[in-house]
Amino acid sequence: MHVLLVEDDLVLADGISRILGGQGMVVDVVQNGLDADRVLQLRAVSVVVLDIGLPGIDGFEVVRRLRLRGDTVPV
């Protein structure tokens, strides 16, 4: 399973990434909404773990853009 983790708190992102990776998941980590939107335009992921309060654009805007593109990936 390929997970996109979007979290701007580096300590929290590291912990979550280690836990998911320990369960055999491939985890990509980005720290802001604009990077998340870019990644989601370029490659498919199985699931997105998304913080709401992000620099750039917030998590709600990331999901709005994702759905406007017709992407139904679980968030």
N, CA, C, O and CB atoms as a CASP TS submission, in Angstrom:
PFRMAT TS
TARGET T0000
AUTHOR 0000-0000-0000
METHOD Language model
MODEL 1
PARENT N/A
ATOM      1  N   MET     1       0.849  -1.173   0.000  1.00  0.00           N
ATOM      2  CA  MET     1       0.000   0.000   0.000  1.00  0.00           C
ATOM      3  C   MET     1       0.897   1.238   0.000  1.00  0.00           C
ATOM      4  O   MET     1       1.884   1.304   0.732  1.00  0.00           O
ATOM      5  CB  MET     1      -0.967  -0.003   1.225  1.00  0.00           C
ATOM      6  N   HIS     2       0.542   2.202  -0.821  1.00  0.00           N
ATOM      7  CA  HIS     2       1.292   3.444  -0.957  1.00  0.00           C
ATOM      8  C   HIS     2       0.503   4.577  -0.296  1.00  0.00           C
ATOM      9  O   HIS     2      -0.616   4.890  -0.704  1.00  0.00           O
ATOM     10  CB  HIS     2       1.576   3.764  -2.458  1.00  0.00           C
ATOM     11  N   VAL     3       1.102   5.183   0.730  1.00  0.00           N
ATOM     12  CA  VAL     3       0.449   6.222   1.531  1.00  0.00           C
ATOM     13  C   VAL     3       1.122   7.560   1.274  1.00  0.00           C
ATOM     14  O   VAL     3       2.349   7.656   1.259  1.00  0.00           O
ATOM     15  CB  VAL     3       0.493   5.873   3.042  1.00  0.00           C
ATOM     16  N   LEU     4       0.308   8.591   1.071  1.00  0.00           N
ATOM     17  CA  LEU     4       0.824   9.955   1.068  1.00  0.00           C
ATOM     18  C   LEU     4       0.457  10.569   2.408  1.00  0.00           C
ATOM     19  O   LEU     4      -0.722  10.734   2.720  1.00  0.00           O
ATOM     20  CB  LEU     4       0.248  10.800  -0.135  1.00  0.00           C
ATOM     21  N   LEU     5       1.460  10.904   3.194  1.00  0.00           N
ATOM     22  CA  LEU     5       1.266  11.542   4.493  1.00  0.00           C
ATOM     23  C   LEU     5       1.551  13.025   4.332  1.00  0.00           C
ATOM     24  O   LEU     5       2.640  13.416   3.913  1.00  0.00           O
ATOM     25  CB  LEU     5       2.184  10.904   5.591  1.00  0.00           C
ATOM     26  N   VAL     6       0.564  13.847   4.668  1.00  0.00           N
ATOM     27  CA  VAL     6       0.702  15.301   4.553  1.00  0.00           C
ATOM     28  C   VAL     6       0.623  15.875   5.963  1.00  0.00           C
ATOM     29  O   VAL     6      -0.456  15.976   6.549  1.00  0.00           O
ATOM     30  CB  VAL     6      -0.410  15.924   3.612  1.00  0.00           C
ATOM     31  N   GLU     7       1.780  16.248   6.496  1.00  0.00           N
ATOM     32  CA  GLU     7       1.866  16.722   7.889  1.00  0.00           C
ATOM     33  C   GLU     7       3.014  17.711   8.003  1.00  0.00           C
ATOM     34  O   GLU     7       4.138  17.413   7.599  1.00  0.00           O
ATOM     35  CB  GLU     7       2.067  15.530   8.886  1.00  0.00           C
ATOM     36  N   ASP     8       2.733  18.898   8.557  1.00  0.00           N
ATOM     37  CA  ASP     8       3.771  19.921   8.670  1.00  0.00           C
ATOM     38  C   ASP     8       4.558  19.842   9.977  1.00  0.00           C
ATOM     39  O   ASP     8       5.592  20.499  10.099  1.00  0.00           O
ATOM     40  CB  ASP     8       3.151  21.283   8.545  1.00  0.00           C
ATOM     41  N   ASP     9       4.114  19.078  10.934  1.00  0.00           N
ATOM     42  CA  ASP     9       4.859  18.869  12.182  1.00  0.00           C
ATOM     43  C   ASP     9       5.845  17.724  11.939  1.00  0.00           C
ATOM     44  O   ASP     9       5.443  16.567  11.814  1.00  0.00           O
ATOM     45  CB  ASP     9       3.888  18.547  13.398  1.00  0.00           C
ATOM     46  N   LEU    10       7.134  18.054  11.875  1.00  0.00           N
ATOM     47  CA  LEU    10       8.139  17.056  11.492  1.00  0.00           C
ATOM     48  C   LEU    10       8.225  15.876  12.455  1.00  0.00           C
ATOM     49  O   LEU    10       8.417  14.740  12.020  1.00  0.00           O
ATOM     50  CB  LEU    10       9.488  17.711  11.396  1.00  0.00           C
ATOM     51  N   VAL    11       8.087  16.124  13.743  1.00  0.00           N
ATOM     52  CA  VAL    11       8.156  15.047  14.728  1.00  0.00           C
ATOM     53  C   VAL    11       6.962  14.103  14.560  1.00  0.00           C
ATOM     54  O   VAL    11       7.124  12.883  14.561  1.00  0.00           O
ATOM     55  CB  VAL    11       8.193  15.625  16.165  1.00  0.00           C
ATOM     56  N   LEU    12       5.782  14.667  14.417  1.00  0.00           N
ATOM     57  CA  LEU    12       4.580  13.862  14.212  1.00  0.00           C
ATOM     58  C   LEU    12       4.660  13.086  12.896  1.00  0.00           C
ATOM     59  O   LEU    12       4.325  11.903  12.852  1.00  0.00           O
ATOM     60  CB  LEU    12       3.329  14.755  14.225  1.00  0.00           C
ATOM     61  N   ALA    13       5.102  13.747  11.829  1.00  0.00           N
ATOM     62  CA  ALA    13       5.227  13.082  10.529  1.00  0.00           C
ATOM     63  C   ALA    13       6.199  11.908  10.603  1.00  0.00           C
ATOM     64  O   ALA    13       5.945  10.845  10.037  1.00  0.00           O
ATOM     65  CB  ALA    13       5.689  14.081   9.459  1.00  0.00           C
ATOM     66  N   ASP    14       7.314  12.109  11.305  1.00  0.00           N
ATOM     67  CA  ASP    14       8.297  11.036  11.453  1.00  0.00           C
ATOM     68  C   ASP    14       7.696   9.842  12.192  1.00  0.00           C
ATOM     69  O   ASP    14       7.880   8.698  11.778  1.00  0.00           O
ATOM     70  CB  ASP    14       9.541  11.548  12.197  1.00  0.00           C
ATOM     71  N   GLY    15       6.986  10.103  13.274  1.00  0.00           N
ATOM     72  CA  GLY    15       6.374   9.018  14.048  1.00  0.00           C
ATOM     73  C   GLY    15       5.339   8.247  13.257  1.00  0.00           C
ATOM     74  O   GLY    15       5.332   7.016  13.261  1.00  0.00           O
ATOM     75  N   ILE    16       4.463   8.973  12.578  1.00  0.00           N
ATOM     76  CA  ILE    16       3.423   8.313  11.785  1.00  0.00           C
ATOM     77  C   ILE    16       4.057   7.519  10.643  1.00  0.00           C
ATOM     78  O   ILE    16       3.654   6.391  10.359  1.00  0.00           O
ATOM     79  CB  ILE    16       2.418   9.352  11.226  1.00  0.00           C
ATOM     80  N   SER    17       5.040   8.116  10.003  1.00  0.00           N
ATOM     81  CA  SER    17       5.709   7.450   8.890  1.00  0.00           C
ATOM     82  C   SER    17       6.379   6.146   9.347  1.00  0.00           C
ATOM     83  O   SER    17       6.305   5.132   8.652  1.00  0.00           O
ATOM     84  CB  SER    17       6.749   8.390   8.260  1.00  0.00           C
ATOM     85  N   ARG    18       7.023   6.176  10.500  1.00  0.00           N
ATOM     86  CA  ARG    18       7.671   4.968  11.021  1.00  0.00           C
ATOM     87  C   ARG    18       6.639   3.875  11.343  1.00  0.00           C
ATOM     88  O   ARG    18       6.856   2.700  11.046  1.00  0.00           O
ATOM     89  CB  ARG    18       8.492   5.308  12.282  1.00  0.00           C
ATOM     90  N   ILE    19       5.540   4.267  11.939  1.00  0.00           N
ATOM     91  CA  ILE    19       4.495   3.288  12.275  1.00  0.00           C
ATOM     92  C   ILE    19       3.934   2.651  11.012  1.00  0.00           C
ATOM     93  O   ILE    19       3.823   1.427  10.929  1.00  0.00           O
ATOM     94  CB  ILE    19       3.359   3.954  13.080  1.00  0.00           C
ATOM     95  N   LEU    20       3.581   3.475  10.026  1.00  0.00           N
ATOM     96  CA  LEU    20       3.020   2.936   8.788  1.00  0.00           C
ATOM     97  C   LEU    20       4.043   2.098   8.036  1.00  0.00           C
ATOM     98  O   LEU    20       3.717   1.032   7.516  1.00  0.00           O
ATOM     99  CB  LEU    20       2.517   4.067   7.895  1.00  0.00           C
ATOM    100  N   GLY    21       5.282   2.582   7.979  1.00  0.00           N
ATOM    101  CA  GLY    21       6.344   1.825   7.323  1.00  0.00           C
ATOM    102  C   GLY    21       6.590   0.485   7.997  1.00  0.00           C
ATOM    103  O   GLY    21       6.893  -0.508   7.335  1.00  0.00           O
ATOM    104  N   GLY    22       6.459   0.463   9.323  1.00  0.00           N
ATOM    105  CA  GLY    22       6.620  -0.776  10.076  1.00  0.00           C
ATOM    106  C   GLY    22       5.535  -1.800   9.784  1.00  0.00           C
ATOM    107  O   GLY    22       5.693  -2.992  10.050  1.00  0.00           O
ATOM    108  N   GLN    23       4.431  -1.314   9.233  1.00  0.00           N
ATOM    109  CA  GLN    23       3.339  -2.204   8.842  1.00  0.00           C
ATOM    110  C   GLN    23       3.444  -2.608   7.372  1.00  0.00           C
ATOM    111  O   GLN    23       2.522  -3.205   6.817  1.00  0.00           O
ATOM    112  CB  GLN    23       1.992  -1.532   9.102  1.00  0.00           C
ATOM    113  N   GLY    24       4.575  -2.278   6.750  1.00  0.00           N
ATOM    114  CA  GLY    24       4.815  -2.686   5.374  1.00  0.00           C
ATOM    115  C   GLY    24       4.322  -1.711   4.320  1.00  0.00           C
ATOM    116  O   GLY    24       4.317  -2.035   3.133  1.00  0.00           O
ATOM    117  N   MET    25       3.912  -0.532   4.734  1.00  0.00           N
ATOM    118  CA  MET    25       3.413   0.455   3.775  1.00  0.00           C
ATOM    119  C   MET    25       4.560   1.320   3.263  1.00  0.00           C
ATOM    120  O   MET    25       5.519   1.594   3.984  1.00  0.00           O
ATOM    121  CB  MET    25       2.321   1.337   4.417  1.00  0.00           C
ATOM    122  N   VAL    26       4.445   1.740   2.023  1.00  0.00           N
ATOM    123  CA  VAL    26       5.373   2.702   1.437  1.00  0.00           C
ATOM    124  C   VAL    26       4.795   4.078   1.726  1.00  0.00           C
ATOM    125  O   VAL    26       3.650   4.357   1.371  1.00  0.00           O
ATOM    126  CB  VAL    26       5.580   2.465  -0.122  1.00  0.00           C
ATOM    127  N   VAL    27       5.578   4.944   2.370  1.00  0.00           N
ATOM    128  CA  VAL    27       5.062   6.237   2.819  1.00  0.00           C
ATOM    129  C   VAL    27       5.876   7.366   2.193  1.00  0.00           C
ATOM    130  O   VAL    27       7.098   7.422   2.335  1.00  0.00           O
ATOM    131  CB  VAL    27       5.096   6.337   4.365  1.00  0.00           C
ATOM    132  N   ASP    28       5.180   8.259   1.500  1.00  0.00           N
ATOM    133  CA  ASP    28       5.774   9.511   1.039  1.00  0.00           C
ATOM    134  C   ASP    28       5.261  10.601   1.969  1.00  0.00           C
ATOM    135  O   ASP    28       4.079  10.621   2.312  1.00  0.00           O
ATOM    136  CB  ASP    28       5.416   9.816  -0.478  1.00  0.00           C
ATOM    137  N   VAL    29       6.142  11.507   2.380  1.00  0.00           N
ATOM    138  CA  VAL    29       5.771  12.580   3.303  1.00  0.00           C
ATOM    139  C   VAL    29       5.991  13.923   2.626  1.00  0.00           C
ATOM    140  O   VAL    29       7.062  14.180   2.075  1.00  0.00           O
ATOM    141  CB  VAL    29       6.587  12.492   4.622  1.00  0.00           C
ATOM    142  N   VAL    30       4.974  14.779   2.668  1.00  0.00           N
ATOM    143  CA  VAL    30       5.112  16.172   2.252  1.00  0.00           C
ATOM    144  C   VAL    30       4.610  17.037   3.395  1.00  0.00           C
ATOM    145  O   VAL    30       3.839  16.581   4.240  1.00  0.00           O
ATOM    146  CB  VAL    30       4.325  16.465   0.921  1.00  0.00           C
ATOM    147  N   GLN    31       5.058  18.303   3.415  1.00  0.00           N
ATOM    148  CA  GLN    31       4.803  19.147   4.575  1.00  0.00           C
ATOM    149  C   GLN    31       3.866  20.314   4.319  1.00  0.00           C
ATOM    150  O   GLN    31       3.640  21.121   5.220  1.00  0.00           O
ATOM    151  CB  GLN    31       6.079  19.667   5.086  1.00  0.00           C
ATOM    152  N   ASN    32       3.312  20.429   3.110  1.00  0.00           N
ATOM    153  CA  ASN    32       2.364  21.516   2.868  1.00  0.00           C
ATOM    154  C   ASN    32       1.350  21.108   1.815  1.00  0.00           C
ATOM    155  O   ASN    32       1.536  20.129   1.092  1.00  0.00           O
ATOM    156  CB  ASN    32       3.099  22.793   2.433  1.00  0.00           C
ATOM    157  N   GLY    33       0.286  21.871   1.744  1.00  0.00           N
ATOM    158  CA  GLY    33      -0.805  21.540   0.842  1.00  0.00           C
ATOM    159  C   GLY    33      -0.450  21.631  -0.626  1.00  0.00           C
ATOM    160  O   GLY    33      -0.926  20.824  -1.425  1.00  0.00           O
ATOM    161  N   LEU    34       0.372  22.592  -0.999  1.00  0.00           N
ATOM    162  CA  LEU    34       0.752  22.732  -2.404  1.00  0.00           C
ATOM    163  C   LEU    34       1.562  21.539  -2.885  1.00  0.00           C
ATOM    164  O   LEU    34       1.354  21.053  -3.997  1.00  0.00           O
ATOM    165  CB  LEU    34       1.545  24.013  -2.612  1.00  0.00           C
ATOM    166  N   ASP    35       2.486  21.065  -2.054  1.00  0.00           N
ATOM    167  CA  ASP    35       3.253  19.864  -2.424  1.00  0.00           C
ATOM    168  C   ASP    35       2.348  18.637  -2.503  1.00  0.00           C
ATOM    169  O   ASP    35       2.512  17.798  -3.388  1.00  0.00           O
ATOM    170  CB  ASP    35       4.387  19.615  -1.410  1.00  0.00           C
ATOM    171  N   ALA    36       1.401  18.533  -1.587  1.00  0.00           N
ATOM    172  CA  ALA    36       0.456  17.407  -1.623  1.00  0.00           C
ATOM    173  C   ALA    36      -0.333  17.425  -2.926  1.00  0.00           C
ATOM    174  O   ALA    36      -0.488  16.391  -3.576  1.00  0.00           O
ATOM    175  CB  ALA    36      -0.509  17.457  -0.412  1.00  0.00           C
ATOM    176  N   ASP    37      -0.828  18.591  -3.306  1.00  0.00           N
ATOM    177  CA  ASP    37      -1.597  18.717  -4.543  1.00  0.00           C
ATOM    178  C   ASP    37      -0.736  18.312  -5.741  1.00  0.00           C
ATOM    179  O   ASP    37      -1.213  17.614  -6.636  1.00  0.00           O
ATOM    180  CB  ASP    37      -2.120  20.166  -4.715  1.00  0.00           C
ATOM    181  N   ARG    38       0.520  18.741  -5.766  1.00  0.00           N
ATOM    182  CA  ARG    38       1.430  18.399  -6.859  1.00  0.00           C
ATOM    183  C   ARG    38       1.662  16.892  -6.943  1.00  0.00           C
ATOM    184  O   ARG    38       1.584  16.301  -8.020  1.00  0.00           O
ATOM    185  CB  ARG    38       2.765  19.122  -6.681  1.00  0.00           C
ATOM    186  N   VAL    39       1.948  16.280  -5.797  1.00  0.00           N
ATOM    187  CA  VAL    39       2.191  14.827  -5.772  1.00  0.00           C
ATOM    188  C   VAL    39       0.954  14.082  -6.259  1.00  0.00           C
ATOM    189  O   VAL    39       1.064  13.138  -7.042  1.00  0.00           O
ATOM    190  CB  VAL    39       2.574  14.353  -4.341  1.00  0.00           C
ATOM    191  N   LEU    40      -0.209  14.498  -5.804  1.00  0.00           N
ATOM    192  CA  LEU    40      -1.443  13.805  -6.178  1.00  0.00           C
ATOM    193  C   LEU    40      -1.788  13.979  -7.655  1.00  0.00           C
ATOM    194  O   LEU    40      -2.534  13.176  -8.215  1.00  0.00           O
ATOM    195  CB  LEU    40      -2.593  14.304  -5.327  1.00  0.00           C
ATOM    196  N   GLN    41      -1.261  15.003  -8.277  1.00  0.00           N
ATOM    197  CA  GLN    41      -1.444  15.164  -9.722  1.00  0.00           C
ATOM    198  C   GLN    41      -0.509  14.256 -10.515  1.00  0.00           C
ATOM    199  O   GLN    41      -0.824  13.857 -11.636  1.00  0.00           O
ATOM    200  CB  GLN    41      -1.215  16.619 -10.125  1.00  0.00           C
ATOM    201  N   LEU    42       0.641  13.932  -9.928  1.00  0.00           N
ATOM    202  CA  LEU    42       1.677  13.200 -10.654  1.00  0.00           C
ATOM    203  C   LEU    42       1.633  11.689 -10.486  1.00  0.00           C
ATOM    204  O   LEU    42       2.030  10.956 -11.392  1.00  0.00           O
ATOM    205  CB  LEU    42       3.000  13.685 -10.227  1.00  0.00           C
ATOM    206  N   ARG    43       1.155  11.212  -9.335  1.00  0.00           N
ATOM    207  CA  ARG    43       1.177   9.763  -9.132  1.00  0.00           C
ATOM    208  C   ARG    43       0.003   9.306  -8.274  1.00  0.00           C
ATOM    209  O   ARG    43      -0.557  10.060  -7.479  1.00  0.00           O
ATOM    210  CB  ARG    43       2.493   9.337  -8.484  1.00  0.00           C
ATOM    211  N   ALA    44      -0.336   8.053  -8.471  1.00  0.00           N
ATOM    212  CA  ALA    44      -1.439   7.457  -7.724  1.00  0.00           C
ATOM    213  C   ALA    44      -0.937   6.955  -6.374  1.00  0.00           C
ATOM    214  O   ALA    44       0.173   6.436  -6.265  1.00  0.00           O
ATOM    215  CB  ALA    44      -2.085   6.304  -8.526  1.00  0.00           C
ATOM    216  N   VAL    45      -1.756   7.114  -5.364  1.00  0.00           N
ATOM    217  CA  VAL    45      -1.487   6.560  -4.038  1.00  0.00           C
ATOM    218  C   VAL    45      -2.708   5.769  -3.601  1.00  0.00           C
ATOM    219  O   VAL    45      -3.794   5.933  -4.158  1.00  0.00           O
ATOM    220  CB  VAL    45      -1.145   7.685  -3.002  1.00  0.00           C
ATOM    221  N   SER    46      -2.528   4.914  -2.607  1.00  0.00           N
ATOM    222  CA  SER    46      -3.636   4.096  -2.112  1.00  0.00           C
ATOM    223  C   SER    46      -4.521   4.862  -1.142  1.00  0.00           C
ATOM    224  O   SER    46      -5.737   4.668  -1.103  1.00  0.00           O
ATOM    225  CB  SER    46      -3.103   2.847  -1.440  1.00  0.00           C
ATOM    226  N   VAL    47      -3.892   5.738  -0.355  1.00  0.00           N
ATOM    227  CA  VAL    47      -4.621   6.489   0.661  1.00  0.00           C
ATOM    228  C   VAL    47      -3.823   7.744   1.002  1.00  0.00           C
ATOM    229  O   VAL    47      -2.599   7.766   0.882  1.00  0.00           O
ATOM    230  CB  VAL    47      -4.872   5.619   1.936  1.00  0.00           C
ATOM    231  N   VAL    48      -4.534   8.790   1.431  1.00  0.00           N
ATOM    232  CA  VAL    48      -3.902  10.033   1.856  1.00  0.00           C
ATOM    233  C   VAL    48      -4.218  10.240   3.334  1.00  0.00           C
ATOM    234  O   VAL    48      -5.384  10.219   3.730  1.00  0.00           O
ATOM    235  CB  VAL    48      -4.391  11.249   0.994  1.00  0.00           C
ATOM    236  N   VAL    49      -3.190  10.439   4.144  1.00  0.00           N
ATOM    237  CA  VAL    49      -3.354  10.824   5.546  1.00  0.00           C
ATOM    238  C   VAL    49      -3.037  12.316   5.577  1.00  0.00           C
ATOM    239  O   VAL    49      -1.896  12.721   5.358  1.00  0.00           O
ATOM    240  CB  VAL    49      -2.407   9.975   6.539  1.00  0.00           C
ATOM    241  N   LEU    50      -4.054  13.125   5.850  1.00  0.00           N
ATOM    242  CA  LEU    50      -3.986  14.554   5.572  1.00  0.00           C
ATOM    243  C   LEU    50      -4.302  15.406   6.789  1.00  0.00           C
ATOM    244  O   LEU    50      -5.368  15.288   7.392  1.00  0.00           O
ATOM    245  CB  LEU    50      -4.928  14.902   4.460  1.00  0.00           C
ATOM    246  N   ASP    51      -3.355  16.267   7.136  1.00  0.00           N
ATOM    247  CA  ASP    51      -3.572  17.292   8.156  1.00  0.00           C
ATOM    248  C   ASP    51      -4.468  18.365   7.537  1.00  0.00           C
ATOM    249  O   ASP    51      -4.419  18.596   6.329  1.00  0.00           O
ATOM    250  CB  ASP    51      -2.205  17.904   8.670  1.00  0.00           C
ATOM    251  N   ILE    52      -5.270  19.009   8.350  1.00  0.00           N
ATOM    252  CA  ILE    52      -6.141  20.079   7.850  1.00  0.00           C
ATOM    253  C   ILE    52      -5.418  21.420   7.860  1.00  0.00           C
ATOM    254  O   ILE    52      -5.468  22.157   6.876  1.00  0.00           O
ATOM    255  CB  ILE    52      -7.424  20.166   8.692  1.00  0.00           C
ATOM    256  N   GLY    53      -4.748  21.745   8.964  1.00  0.00           N
ATOM    257  CA  GLY    53      -4.076  23.030   9.105  1.00  0.00           C
ATOM    258  C   GLY    53      -2.671  22.976   8.530  1.00  0.00           C
ATOM    259  O   GLY    53      -1.718  22.637   9.232  1.00  0.00           O
ATOM    260  N   LEU    54      -2.543  23.311   7.254  1.00  0.00           N
ATOM    261  CA  LEU    54      -1.266  23.220   6.549  1.00  0.00           C
ATOM    262  C   LEU    54      -0.847  24.576   6.013  1.00  0.00           C
ATOM    263  O   LEU    54      -1.694  25.431   5.753  1.00  0.00           O
ATOM    264  CB  LEU    54      -1.353  22.207   5.408  1.00  0.00           C
ATOM    265  N   PRO    55       0.460  24.779   5.843  1.00  0.00           N
ATOM    266  CA  PRO    55       0.909  25.982   5.154  1.00  0.00           C
ATOM    267  C   PRO    55       0.570  25.893   3.659  1.00  0.00           C
ATOM    268  O   PRO    55       0.411  24.801   3.115  1.00  0.00           O
ATOM    269  CB  PRO    55       2.432  26.187   5.356  1.00  0.00           C
ATOM    270  N   GLY    56       0.463  27.032   3.020  1.00  0.00           N
ATOM    271  CA  GLY    56       0.133  27.054   1.591  1.00  0.00           C
ATOM    272  C   GLY    56      -1.361  26.995   1.415  1.00  0.00           C
ATOM    273  O   GLY    56      -2.055  28.000   1.569  1.00  0.00           O
ATOM    274  N   ILE    57      -1.858  25.819   1.091  1.00  0.00           N
ATOM    275  CA  ILE    57      -3.311  25.602   1.047  1.00  0.00           C
ATOM    276  C   ILE    57      -3.649  24.574   2.113  1.00  0.00           C
ATOM    277  O   ILE    57      -2.850  23.682   2.397  1.00  0.00           O
ATOM    278  CB  ILE    57      -3.793  25.123  -0.383  1.00  0.00           C
ATOM    279  N   ASP    58      -4.836  24.698   2.707  1.00  0.00           N
ATOM    280  CA  ASP    58      -5.192  23.782   3.795  1.00  0.00           C
ATOM    281  C   ASP    58      -5.670  22.429   3.253  1.00  0.00           C
ATOM    282  O   ASP    58      -5.840  22.244   2.048  1.00  0.00           O
ATOM    283  CB  ASP    58      -6.283  24.409   4.681  1.00  0.00           C
ATOM    284  N   GLY    59      -5.877  21.508   4.170  1.00  0.00           N
ATOM    285  CA  GLY    59      -6.290  20.162   3.790  1.00  0.00           C
ATOM    286  C   GLY    59      -7.621  20.113   3.066  1.00  0.00           C
ATOM    287  O   GLY    59      -7.819  19.274   2.187  1.00  0.00           O
ATOM    288  N   PHE    60      -8.535  21.003   3.423  1.00  0.00           N
ATOM    289  CA  PHE    60      -9.838  21.033   2.737  1.00  0.00           C
ATOM    290  C   PHE    60      -9.659  21.383   1.256  1.00  0.00           C
ATOM    291  O   PHE    60     -10.323  20.811   0.392  1.00  0.00           O
ATOM    292  CB  PHE    60     -10.788  22.057   3.416  1.00  0.00           C
ATOM    293  N   GLU    61      -8.762  22.323   0.974  1.00  0.00           N
ATOM    294  CA  GLU    61      -8.514  22.715  -0.411  1.00  0.00           C
ATOM    295  C   GLU    61      -7.816  21.592  -1.175  1.00  0.00           C
ATOM    296  O   GLU    61      -8.090  21.393  -2.359  1.00  0.00           O
ATOM    297  CB  GLU    61      -7.669  23.999  -0.462  1.00  0.00           C
ATOM    298  N   VAL    62      -6.927  20.861  -0.525  1.00  0.00           N
ATOM    299  CA  VAL    62      -6.279  19.715  -1.164  1.00  0.00           C
ATOM    300  C   VAL    62      -7.342  18.708  -1.600  1.00  0.00           C
ATOM    301  O   VAL    62      -7.312  18.213  -2.727  1.00  0.00           O
ATOM    302  CB  VAL    62      -5.253  19.047  -0.202  1.00  0.00           C
ATOM    303  N   VAL    63      -8.272  18.410  -0.708  1.00  0.00           N
ATOM    304  CA  VAL    63      -9.334  17.445  -1.036  1.00  0.00           C
ATOM    305  C   VAL    63     -10.242  17.997  -2.123  1.00  0.00           C
ATOM    306  O   VAL    63     -10.636  17.260  -3.026  1.00  0.00           O
ATOM    307  CB  VAL    63     -10.162  17.097   0.218  1.00  0.00           C
ATOM    308  N   ARG    64     -10.581  19.273  -2.055  1.00  0.00           N
ATOM    309  CA  ARG    64     -11.449  19.874  -3.073  1.00  0.00           C
ATOM    310  C   ARG    64     -10.817  19.728  -4.460  1.00  0.00           C
ATOM    311  O   ARG    64     -11.486  19.327  -5.412  1.00  0.00           O
ATOM    312  CB  ARG    64     -11.711  21.371  -2.753  1.00  0.00           C
ATOM    313  N   ARG    65      -9.537  20.051  -4.568  1.00  0.00           N
ATOM    314  CA  ARG    65      -8.850  19.937  -5.853  1.00  0.00           C
ATOM    315  C   ARG    65      -8.759  18.490  -6.316  1.00  0.00           C
ATOM    316  O   ARG    65      -8.914  18.199  -7.503  1.00  0.00           O
ATOM    317  CB  ARG    65      -7.454  20.538  -5.759  1.00  0.00           C
ATOM    318  N   LEU    66      -8.511  17.594  -5.388  1.00  0.00           N
ATOM    319  CA  LEU    66      -8.437  16.169  -5.692  1.00  0.00           C
ATOM    320  C   LEU    66      -9.752  15.682  -6.291  1.00  0.00           C
ATOM    321  O   LEU    66      -9.762  15.003  -7.318  1.00  0.00           O
ATOM    322  CB  LEU    66      -8.095  15.365  -4.427  1.00  0.00           C
ATOM    323  N   ARG    67     -10.844  16.029  -5.653  1.00  0.00           N
ATOM    324  CA  ARG    67     -12.162  15.580  -6.123  1.00  0.00           C
ATOM    325  C   ARG    67     -12.562  16.246  -7.441  1.00  0.00           C
ATOM    326  O   ARG    67     -13.221  15.620  -8.270  1.00  0.00           O
ATOM    327  CB  ARG    67     -13.222  15.869  -5.061  1.00  0.00           C
ATOM    328  N   LEU    68     -12.172  17.504  -7.642  1.00  0.00           N
ATOM    329  CA  LEU    68     -12.466  18.168  -8.917  1.00  0.00           C
ATOM    330  C   LEU    68     -11.783  17.453 -10.081  1.00  0.00           C
ATOM    331  O   LEU    68     -12.284  17.484 -11.205  1.00  0.00           O
ATOM    332  CB  LEU    68     -12.021  19.639  -8.870  1.00  0.00           C
ATOM    333  N   ARG    69     -10.654  16.816  -9.822  1.00  0.00           N
ATOM    334  CA  ARG    69      -9.969  16.035 -10.852  1.00  0.00           C
ATOM    335  C   ARG    69     -10.588  14.647 -11.021  1.00  0.00           C
ATOM    336  O   ARG    69     -10.159  13.873 -11.877  1.00  0.00           O
ATOM    337  CB  ARG    69      -8.488  15.904 -10.510  1.00  0.00           C
ATOM    338  N   GLY    70     -11.580  14.337 -10.215  1.00  0.00           N
ATOM    339  CA  GLY    70     -12.246  13.042 -10.321  1.00  0.00           C
ATOM    340  C   GLY    70     -11.545  11.921  -9.570  1.00  0.00           C
ATOM    341  O   GLY    70     -11.890  10.751  -9.738  1.00  0.00           O
ATOM    342  N   ASP    71     -10.573  12.266  -8.752  1.00  0.00           N
ATOM    343  CA  ASP    71      -9.827  11.264  -7.982  1.00  0.00           C
ATOM    344  C   ASP    71     -10.627  10.886  -6.738  1.00  0.00           C
ATOM    345  O   ASP    71     -11.045  11.755  -5.973  1.00  0.00           O
ATOM    346  CB  ASP    71      -8.414  11.799  -7.585  1.00  0.00           C
ATOM    347  N   THR    72     -10.834   9.607  -6.542  1.00  0.00           N
ATOM    348  CA  THR    72     -11.636   9.124  -5.407  1.00  0.00           C
ATOM    349  C   THR    72     -10.796   8.426  -4.345  1.00  0.00           C
ATOM    350  O   THR    72     -11.330   7.665  -3.539  1.00  0.00           O
ATOM    351  CB  THR    72     -12.709   8.175  -5.898  1.00  0.00           C
ATOM    352  N   VAL    73      -9.492   8.674  -4.334  1.00  0.00           N
ATOM    353  CA  VAL    73      -8.615   8.057  -3.355  1.00  0.00           C
ATOM    354  C   VAL    73      -9.156   8.358  -1.941  1.00  0.00           C
ATOM    355  O   VAL    73      -9.574   9.485  -1.674  1.00  0.00           O
ATOM    356  CB  VAL    73      -7.144   8.574  -3.523  1.00  0.00           C
ATOM    357  N   PRO    74      -9.150   7.368  -1.039  1.00  0.00           N
ATOM    358  CA  PRO    74      -9.577   7.630   0.343  1.00  0.00           C
ATOM    359  C   PRO    74      -8.663   8.628   1.035  1.00  0.00           C
ATOM    360  O   PRO    74      -7.442   8.579   0.889  1.00  0.00           O
ATOM    361  CB  PRO    74      -9.616   6.331   1.143  1.00  0.00           C
ATOM    362  N   VAL    75      -9.273   9.532   1.789  1.00  0.00           N
ATOM    363  CA  VAL    75      -8.523  10.540   2.533  1.00  0.00           C
ATOM    364  C   VAL    75      -8.928  10.427   3.985  1.00  0.00           C
ATOM    365  O   VAL    75      -8.430  11.176   4.825  1.00  0.00           O
ATOM    366  CB  VAL    75      -8.778  11.984   1.983  1.00  0.00           C
TER
END
